[in-house]
Amino acid sequence: MTTSAASGTTASTPAAADAGYGELRAQLAGLATEAFRPELAEIDRLSTPEIARIMNGEDQSVASAVAERLPEIAAAIDAVADRMARGGRLIYAGAGTAGRLGVLDASECPPTFNTDPSEVVGLIAGGPSAMVKAVEGAEDSKELAAADLDGLGLTADDTVVGISASGRTPYAIGAVEHARAAGALTLGLSCNADSALAAAAEHGLEVVTGPELLTGSTRLKAGTAQKLVLNMISTITMIRLGKTYGNLMVDVRASNEKLQARSRRIVSLATGASDAEIESALAATGGEVKHAILIVLGQVDGPTAARLLSESQGHLRAALAAASAL
């Protein structure tokens, strides 16, 4: 190691850098997600339909890889729901594609489930700008992950999900290690077996998707697997928290014309009420779908619907049972 006299910073010598890269190359060579597939070495010579068929076949294997880990995924989701039921947050942390997928899942929760933006949070190494442009070196810092979590005011009621296809990304591992030390629930989602990320987390979720069509391009099968699992984590957690009624999104936030139309359709599907009844119920609840359904099915007024839902922690079925007992 050498030190710059001008800046006082420490830099690696060429020999040390070569040794470091050699070690990293050896690590990558041992990862299934980085494996080279000689049978695809001339894929660029194939026709577009042939390549498309190969990619489609690759993608079909992803669901099976997720299916093999359903018991572990379900157990992790129940633990997440328990934390969130007592006020904890769901926090995703990753770098590159993994980080972007976490931010995407978090950003879709408010319009879908009417969650506050602070309830499901996505952290990406390098900050928001890394969503569209790589931030060099950010993924290599465990300290950056710890600082990002501290910036959110991490508590023991929170859940932190580290996401990394390789399972070796320092930012994701650092997030999980820091969160676990703080008493938070931790999940480690990776696409390689025996990963450092899974070992660091309370719930290790290793969805092994194998070598990619393009060597090391983990935005492909690994990214698809991560998206499927994140869909499960957020969606099933919200179901457990009473954010749905059957398969209806009764906590949807009608923030645009499409969602306003969807809100009315949801009330109609849940109640079978006339358009006039639906409009009256939504007007009485300020557009809250869940409250409107309770007004129609429970035959209560707006304030009573609000009270019953509050007493039932937002679970519509429980509120309906309480309304029938009035």
N, C-alpha and C positions, 0 to 999 in steps of 0.2 A: 504494500500500500504506500502511496506517496501523498504528501500534503502540499497544497498550493500555498506559497508564501503570501501571495497577494490576497487570497480569499480566506485562507485558513481552512479550506475544505479538504477533505480526504478523497483521493481518487485511486482507482485501481491501476496497477501497471499492466502493460499489454500481456505479460505472462500470466498475471493473476486473472485478468479478464478471460484469457483463453481457457484457463483451468475452470473458471466459473461456467463458461458456456459449454465446456465439455461435460461438466457434471449435469447441467440442465438438459443437454442433448441426450444423455444417458437416461435421465428420468423420463423424458418424453418418449424415448424409444420403448420404454416398458409399459406405456399406457395403451390400452385397447383403442381408445379414441384417436390415437395418433398413428396407428399401424398403417403401413403401406400395403396396398392391395395390387399385386402384380397382374391380376386378371383384368384390371381396369386401366392398365398402363397405356392403352391405345384408345381410350374412350373418346378422345377428340377426333378420331377417325370415323366414328359412328354417325349415323344420321340422327337428326333431332328426334324423330319418333322413337328410335331405339334408346337414346339416352333418357328420354322421358319415361319409357317403360321401366328402365333400370331404376331410376329414381323413385318411381311409384312403388316398385317392389321393395326397395329399401325402406321406404316410409311405412309400409305395411308391417314391418317387423317391430316398429317402435311400440305400438299398442301392446304387443305380446310382452315386451320387456317391462313395460309399466305394470302389466297384469301380474307378473311374477313378484312384485313388491307391494301388492295391494294390502296385505295384512299390516305391514310396517307403516304404509301411508295412512291407513285408517286409524291406527293407534296414535300416530302423530297428530292427525286432525282432531281427534277427541281431546288430546292434551291442549291443542291450540284453542279450541272452543271453550274449554274450562278457563283458561287464562283470560280470554276476551270477555267471557261472561262476568268476570269480576273487574272489568275496566281496563284490562291490558290491551296493548296494541300488537299488531302483526307487522313485523319489519323485515323486509327482504334486503339482502346485501350481496352484491356480486360485482363483477367487472366485465366489461365488454358485452357480448351477447347475453350472458347470464344476468348481468346487471340490468340491461335493457328490458329483458323479459320480466324481471321483478318490478321495475318501474311501470311497465305496461299493465301488469296485473293489478298493482296498487291503484293506478289511475282510473281503472274501470270499475272499482268498487263503489265510489260515491254515486254515479248515475244509476248503477244497477241495484244497489242495496241501500241507498240513502245513508251511507256511512259518512261521517265527517272525514275530510281529507287527512286528518291526523291519526285516524284509527288504523288504516293500512298504509304503510309507507314503503317506498322503494328507494334504497340507497345504491348509487352506482359509483364505483371508484373514479375519482376525478370530478365528481359533481355533475350537475345538470348538463353542462356543455359536452360531457362524455357520451350523452345520448346520441349525438350526431357526429362527433369527431373524437378519435382516440386521444386520451390524455396519457402521454408517455410516462411509464413508471408507476402510475397510480395503483395498478393491480398488485404491485410487488410490495406494498406497504401494509403491514399489520397495524402499525401505529395510526395510519390514516383511518382505518376502519374503526378503531377504538375512539378516535376523536370525533368521527361522524356520529357514532352512537351516543357519545357523551353530549354532543350538540343537541340531540333529541331528548335529553334527560331520561335516559334508559332507567327502567325500574324492574323489580323482580317479577312484576305481573306481566311484563311484555314477553313476546316471542320473537326470536331472531332466526331467520332462515338464511343460512349461507348457501349460495348457489354457485357451482363451479363445475363445468363439464369434466375437467381433468381431475377435480378433487384436490388439487395442490395449490390453487391460487391463494397467495398470502392474504389478500384483502378479505376474501370470504372466510378463510380459517381464522384470521385475526378477529373478525366480527363475532364469530361463534365463541372463540375463546374468551373474549372480553365480556360477552353477554353471559356466558355460563358462570364466569367468576362473579358477576353481579347478581346471580340467582335467577336470571331470566331463563325461560324455556328455550332450548336450541334445537334446530333441525339442520342437517347438512345434506343438501341435495347434490349428488354428483352422478357421473355416468361411467365411472370406473370402479371396479371392485377394490376393496381394501384401501380406500382412499384416506388421506390424512384428514380431510374435511369430515367425513363420516365418523372417524375415530374421535374427533374433537367434540362432536355434538352429542346431545342426549339421545336424539333420534337420528340415526344415520340412514339416509334413503339413497341407495345406490342402484340406479336404473341403468343397467349395463347395455348400451346400444351397439357396441362394437365399432369396428373401423368405419370411417366415413367414405362416401363416394369420392370426394376430393380429400386427399390425405390431410388430416388435422383440421378440416373445416367443420368445427363443432357447432356452427350455426345450423347445420343440417339435422341429422338424426338426433344428436344430443340436444340441440335447441328445441326440437319438436317434443322430445320426451320431457324436458324441463317445463315447457308450456303446458303439457297435459297434466303434469303433477301440480303445478301452480294453480291451474284451473280447479283441480280437485280440492286443494287446500283452502282456497278462498271461498269457493262455491259451497262446499259441504259445511265448512265452518259457519257460513251465513245461514244455511238451512238449520243447523243446530241452534243458532241464536234466534231463530224465529223470523228471519228476514223473508221467508217465503210462506205461502199457504198452498200446500200441495206443490205443484210445479209452476206456480204463478209468482211473479216478482212483485209482491204486494208492497214492498218498500221502495219501488222505483221512484226516482225523482224526475218529475215532469218538467224538464228544463228546456225543452224545445217542442215544436209542433208534433213531431213524430212521437215523442214520449207522452205528450198530452193525449194523443189519440190512443196510444198503447194503454195508458192509465184507464181510460174509459172502457177499453176492451177487456182489461183484466177484471174490472168491477163487474162487467157483464158476464164474463165466464164464471166468476166465483158465485154470482148471485142469481143470474137469470133475470135481473130487474129490467124494467123498461128504461128507455133513454131519459125520460123525464125524472124517474127515480134516481138514476145514476147522477144526473146533473145536480139534483137537489142534495144528494148525499155528499158529493164532492164539494159543493158550495158551502155546506155546513162544516166541512173539515179543512177548508183552505186548500183543497186539492189532494189531501192525504189519502192514498188508495186504501191502505189497511183500515183506517178509521171509517172510510165510506162503506167498506164491506161490512164492518161491524154494525154500522147504523142500519143497513138494509137487512142483514141476516139476524141480528140480535134485537132489532126493533127498539133501539135506544136513540137518544139524541146525541149531538156532537160532544158536549162536555162529558156525558157519561161514557161514551166510547173512548175518549181520551183517558179518563180515569181508569177504566177497566184495562186498557192496554198498558198503562203505566204500572198497574198493580200486577200484571202478568208478565212484566219485563219484555213487553213487545210481542209476545207469542199470541197470535190471533186465535188459534184453537182454544187456548186456555181462557182468553177473554170472551169468546163465544159461549163457553161452558158457564162462565160466571154470569153472563147476561141472561142465560136461560134460567138461572136460579134467582133472578131478581123478582 
